[in-house]
Amino acid sequence: MIMSERVELVVPSVEYLSSYVEAIKEYKQNDVRTCSFSNPDEYDIFDKFQRYRTGNNLPENHVPSDFFWLIEDGEFIGEVSIRHRLTEDLLRYGGHIGYEIRSSKWNKGYGTEILRQALSKAKSMDLYDVLITCDDDNIGSARIIEKNGGKLENKVENMVDGKRILTRRYWIHISDHQ
């Protein structure tokens, strides 16, 4: 693991925007299609983050969420969103917490760290039982969730972009873990 002690979750800031854009370019260069950061070339991402935080003017079936960026030594490493509540759809696919790590930082412990810190943020938001999902074939994400205390409840089939996806559904009881 090459992680420094200065890895922290912060509210998204223009200070880290150029590094964030570099992460988007990495995804494109590596043809990563399973993750999708917000594109600052298409819209004001900070306005989006504020709208989700307050719950104002959200797209249909979206819920209020807080976004955080994992930063290390001034570099953007990953993004996490913490949804304030669940819909029927989020109970099947998505859950309370979703996270992404820039591809150049995969397999270095950052996924485990971003979820660990997100669980602390969720607790401060009075979320004590959180659902986290991942595709059944995403073994890396399943390990991250399990390392953070995730207990597999079940696997459900979902339709995502016209494809049948088997989804693992994990629950973490934060007071047991934190």
Secondary structure, 3 states (H helix, E strand, C coil): CCCCCCEEEECCCHHHHHHHHHHHHHHHHCCCCCCCCCCCCCCCHHHHHHHHHHCCCCCCCCCCEEEEEEEECCEEEEEEEEECCCCHHHHHCCECEEEEECHHHCCCCHHHHHHHHHHHHHHHCCCCEEEEEEECCCHHHHHHHHHCCCEEEEEEEEEECCEEEEEEEEEEEHHHHC
